[in-house]
Amino acid sequence: MSTFTTQDGTEIYYKDWGSGKPVLFSHGWPLDADMWEYQMEYLSSRGYRTIAFDRRGFGRSGQPWNGYDYDTFADDIAQLIEHLDLRDVTLVGFSMGGGDVSRYIARHGSERVAGLVLLGAVTPLFGQKADFAEGVDKAVFDGIKAGLLKDRAQFIADFAAPFYGTNQGQKVSDGVLTQTLNIALLASLKGTVDCVTAFSETDFRPDMAKIDVPTLVIHGDADQIVPFATTGKKAAEQIKGAELKVYSGAPHGFAVTHAQQLNEDLLGFLNR
């Protein structure tokens, strides 16, 4: 397996396909790099080098007890980019992964970055704050953590319905549901729980102002997990010059339900 070791000793797994201009993918919660296989195959078959990694605590990466915060996630990405000496890279982040690619630019700059794509991302702010009453209530996230600690396997199995919108008429195969559960259960329980705190409480509004590369924001308007009106819509407004694409009727997991549309939009953005 392809791995590198971070400064704090955590081993990070990554896959590196194809050749050409690089595209680096950061996955959502509680998934890993395998969520990107159809996007990676599509783009690498069309002349791009695609790289996806398992976030610390998830998939085939190490499971440290600490480090589940966005500064550390961004530093892990920086070390991967340096390890592979990626330049002119397009960063693509889904859901919680939109936070770490945004924080990477805010924390490490855009010298190596050609563009940014935020897909159903938790940016600029997911949970409620005193000055952001429209965010998701803390009780929702407390309930998620309690569900994980009581019966993680069943909680994630049930979570798939709103994630993929199967409770609103979307269709995904039994195989996709099985793969989703299998991927999620590879993760550290501690990391899975701690990441709920990270993505619900981290305020990315200052980061949005520091993004200075071409940016594409894609969000489903039927997202039951990360509400479009308070995240994707606001991110596109706050990032200078960002382009917004709204997928009508799309759920949070549109990388599966709208895979071909997403693949074509990613290729179009890369070929701009």
C-alpha positions as CSV (number, residue, x, y, z in Angstrom):
1,M,0.0,0.0,0.0
2,S,1.1,3.6,-0.6
3,T,1.5,5.4,2.7
4,F,3.4,8.3,4.3
5,T,4.0,9.2,7.9
6,T,3.0,12.6,9.3
7,Q,5.0,14.7,11.6
8,D,3.1,13.3,14.6
9,G,3.8,9.7,13.5
10,T,0.4,8.9,11.9
11,E,0.5,6.7,8.8
12,I,-1.7,8.0,6.1
13,Y,-2.9,5.8,3.2
14,Y,-3.4,7.2,-0.3
15,K,-4.0,6.0,-3.8
16,D,-2.4,7.6,-6.8
17,W,-3.8,6.9,-10.3
18,G,-2.9,8.1,-13.7
19,S,-0.7,10.9,-14.9
20,G,-1.1,14.5,-15.8
21,K,-2.3,17.5,-13.9
22,P,-3.1,16.4,-10.3
23,V,-6.4,16.3,-8.6
24,L,-6.5,15.6,-4.9
25,F,-9.7,14.3,-3.3
26,S,-10.7,14.6,0.4
27,H,-13.5,12.3,1.5
28,G,-16.6,12.8,3.6
29,W,-17.6,11.4,7.0
30,P,-17.5,8.5,7.8
31,L,-16.1,7.3,4.5
32,D,-12.6,6.9,3.0
33,A,-10.8,7.3,-0.3
34,D,-12.9,4.6,-1.9
35,M,-15.9,6.9,-2.2
36,W,-14.0,8.6,-5.1
37,E,-13.2,5.6,-7.2
38,Y,-15.7,6.5,-10.0
39,Q,-14.5,10.1,-10.2
40,M,-10.9,9.0,-10.1
41,E,-11.3,6.4,-12.8
42,Y,-13.2,8.9,-15.0
43,L,-10.7,11.7,-14.7
44,S,-7.6,9.5,-14.8
45,S,-8.9,7.9,-18.0
46,R,-9.0,11.5,-19.5
47,G,-5.5,12.6,-18.8
48,Y,-5.5,13.6,-15.1
49,R,-3.5,12.3,-12.1
50,T,-5.9,11.6,-9.3
51,I,-5.0,11.1,-5.7
52,A,-7.2,10.3,-2.7
53,F,-6.3,9.6,0.9
54,D,-7.9,8.1,3.9
55,R,-8.2,10.8,6.6
56,R,-6.4,9.9,9.9
57,G,-8.6,7.5,11.9
58,F,-10.4,6.3,8.8
59,G,-10.0,3.5,6.2
60,R,-6.5,2.2,6.0
61,S,-4.8,5.1,7.7
62,G,-3.5,5.0,11.3
63,Q,-5.9,5.5,14.2
64,P,-4.2,7.9,16.6
65,W,-6.1,8.9,19.8
66,N,-5.8,12.6,19.1
67,G,-5.6,15.0,16.1
68,Y,-9.1,15.1,14.9
69,D,-9.3,18.8,14.3
70,Y,-9.1,20.8,11.1
71,D,-5.7,22.4,11.6
72,T,-4.3,18.9,11.9
73,F,-6.3,17.6,8.9
74,A,-5.0,20.6,6.8
75,D,-1.4,19.9,7.9
76,D,-1.8,16.2,6.9
77,I,-2.9,17.4,3.4
78,A,0.1,19.7,3.3
79,Q,2.4,16.9,4.1
80,L,0.9,14.7,1.5
81,I,1.2,17.4,-1.2
82,E,4.8,17.9,-0.2
83,H,5.5,14.1,-0.1
84,L,4.2,13.7,-3.7
85,D,5.5,17.2,-4.7
86,L,2.2,18.1,-6.2
87,R,2.0,21.4,-8.0
88,D,-0.9,23.1,-9.8
89,V,-3.2,20.7,-7.9
90,T,-7.0,21.0,-7.9
91,L,-8.4,20.2,-4.4
92,V,-11.8,18.5,-4.2
93,G,-13.5,18.1,-0.9
94,F,-16.8,16.5,-0.1
95,S,-18.8,17.2,3.1
96,M,-16.4,17.4,6.0
97,G,-13.6,17.1,3.4
98,G,-14.6,20.5,2.1
99,G,-13.4,21.9,5.4
100,D,-9.9,20.5,5.3
101,V,-9.2,21.6,1.8
102,S,-10.4,25.1,2.6
103,R,-8.4,25.2,5.8
104,Y,-5.4,24.0,3.8
105,I,-5.5,27.1,1.6
106,A,-6.2,29.4,4.6
107,R,-3.3,27.8,6.6
108,H,-0.7,26.9,3.9
109,G,-1.5,29.2,1.0
110,S,-2.3,28.5,-2.6
111,E,1.1,28.5,-4.2
112,R,0.6,24.8,-5.2
113,V,-3.1,25.1,-5.9
114,A,-4.8,25.5,-9.2
115,G,-8.4,25.3,-8.1
116,L,-10.9,24.3,-5.4
117,V,-14.1,22.3,-5.6
118,L,-16.5,22.0,-2.7
119,L,-19.1,19.3,-2.9
120,G,-21.9,19.2,-0.4
121,A,-19.4,20.8,2.0
122,V,-19.8,21.9,5.6
123,T,-18.2,25.3,4.8
124,P,-18.5,28.0,5.9
125,L,-20.3,26.9,9.0
126,F,-22.4,23.8,9.7
127,G,-23.6,24.1,13.4
128,Q,-25.2,26.9,15.3
129,K,-23.2,29.7,16.7
130,A,-24.3,32.8,18.7
131,D,-24.1,34.8,15.5
132,F,-25.3,32.0,13.2
133,A,-28.7,30.9,14.5
134,E,-29.6,29.3,11.2
135,G,-27.0,26.5,11.7
136,V,-27.9,23.0,12.7
137,D,-28.8,22.7,16.4
138,K,-26.1,21.2,18.6
139,A,-28.6,18.6,19.9
140,V,-28.6,17.0,16.4
141,F,-24.8,16.4,16.7
142,D,-25.1,15.3,20.3
143,G,-27.6,12.7,19.1
144,I,-25.3,11.5,16.4
145,K,-22.4,11.0,18.9
146,A,-24.8,9.2,21.3
147,G,-26.0,6.9,18.5
148,L,-22.4,6.1,17.4
149,L,-21.4,5.2,21.0
150,K,-24.5,3.0,21.5
151,D,-24.5,1.0,18.2
152,R,-22.3,2.4,15.5
153,A,-23.1,-0.2,12.9
154,Q,-26.8,0.3,13.1
155,F,-26.6,4.0,13.3
156,I,-24.5,4.2,10.1
157,A,-26.8,1.7,8.4
158,D,-29.8,3.9,9.2
159,F,-27.9,7.1,8.3
160,A,-27.6,5.9,4.7
161,A,-31.3,6.7,4.0
162,P,-31.1,10.5,4.5
163,F,-27.5,10.4,3.1
164,Y,-28.5,9.0,-0.2
165,G,-32.0,10.3,-0.2
166,T,-33.6,6.8,-0.4
167,N,-36.2,8.1,2.0
168,Q,-37.2,10.6,-0.6
169,G,-37.3,8.5,-3.7
170,Q,-33.6,8.2,-4.7
171,K,-32.4,4.7,-5.8
172,V,-29.0,3.2,-4.8
173,S,-28.1,-0.5,-5.0
174,D,-27.8,-2.8,-2.1
175,G,-24.2,-3.1,-3.0
176,V,-23.6,0.6,-2.5
177,L,-25.3,0.4,1.0
178,T,-23.1,-2.6,1.9
179,Q,-19.9,-0.8,0.7
180,T,-20.8,2.3,2.6
181,L,-21.3,0.5,5.8
182,N,-18.1,-1.6,5.3
183,I,-16.1,1.5,4.6
184,A,-17.5,3.4,7.7
185,L,-16.8,0.5,10.0
186,L,-13.1,0.5,9.1
187,A,-12.8,3.8,10.9
188,S,-11.8,4.4,14.5
189,L,-14.8,4.8,16.8
190,K,-12.9,7.6,18.6
191,G,-12.1,9.4,15.3
192,T,-15.6,9.0,14.0
193,V,-17.0,10.6,17.1
194,D,-14.4,13.3,17.4
195,C,-14.9,14.3,13.8
196,V,-18.6,15.1,14.5
197,T,-17.4,17.7,17.0
198,A,-14.9,19.0,14.4
199,F,-17.2,19.4,11.5
200,S,-20.1,20.7,13.5
201,E,-18.2,23.3,15.5
202,T,-15.4,24.6,13.3
203,D,-16.1,28.1,11.8
204,F,-14.7,28.3,8.3
205,R,-16.0,31.8,7.6
206,P,-12.5,33.4,8.0
207,D,-11.1,30.7,5.7
208,M,-13.6,31.6,2.9
209,A,-12.0,35.1,2.7
210,K,-8.5,33.6,2.1
211,I,-9.5,31.4,-0.8
212,D,-7.9,33.0,-3.9
213,V,-8.1,30.3,-6.5
214,P,-10.9,29.5,-9.0
215,T,-13.6,27.7,-7.0
216,L,-16.6,25.5,-8.0
217,V,-19.3,24.9,-5.4
218,I,-21.7,22.0,-6.0
219,H,-24.6,21.2,-3.7
220,G,-27.8,19.2,-3.9
221,D,-31.0,21.2,-3.0
222,A,-32.5,18.1,-1.4
223,D,-29.5,17.6,1.0
224,Q,-30.9,16.3,4.3
225,I,-27.5,16.2,6.0
226,V,-25.7,19.5,5.1
227,P,-28.5,22.0,4.3
228,F,-27.7,23.9,1.1
229,A,-29.2,27.2,2.2
230,T,-26.8,27.5,5.2
231,T,-23.7,26.0,3.7
232,G,-23.2,25.7,-0.1
233,K,-25.1,28.8,-0.9
234,K,-23.2,30.9,1.7
235,A,-19.8,29.4,0.7
236,A,-20.4,30.5,-3.0
237,E,-21.4,34.0,-1.8
238,Q,-18.4,34.3,0.5
239,I,-15.6,32.9,-1.8
240,K,-14.6,35.6,-4.3
241,G,-15.6,34.6,-7.8
242,A,-16.9,31.2,-6.9
243,E,-19.2,29.4,-9.4
244,L,-22.2,27.6,-7.9
245,K,-24.0,24.6,-9.4
246,V,-27.1,23.4,-7.7
247,Y,-28.2,19.8,-8.4
248,S,-32.0,19.8,-8.4
249,G,-33.4,17.1,-6.2
250,A,-29.9,15.7,-5.3
251,P,-29.2,14.3,-1.8
252,H,-26.0,14.6,0.2
253,G,-24.5,11.5,-1.4
254,F,-24.7,12.8,-5.0
255,A,-21.3,11.5,-5.9
256,V,-23.2,8.2,-6.2
257,T,-26.7,9.3,-7.2
258,H,-25.5,11.9,-9.7
259,A,-22.1,10.4,-10.5
260,Q,-22.1,11.1,-14.2
261,Q,-23.2,14.7,-13.8
262,L,-20.6,15.2,-11.2
263,N,-17.9,13.6,-13.3
264,E,-18.7,15.8,-16.3
265,D,-18.8,19.0,-14.2
266,L,-15.4,18.1,-12.6
267,L,-13.9,17.5,-16.0
268,G,-15.4,20.8,-17.3
269,F,-13.9,22.7,-14.3
270,L,-10.5,21.1,-14.9
271,N,-10.5,21.8,-18.6
272,R,-11.6,25.5,-18.2
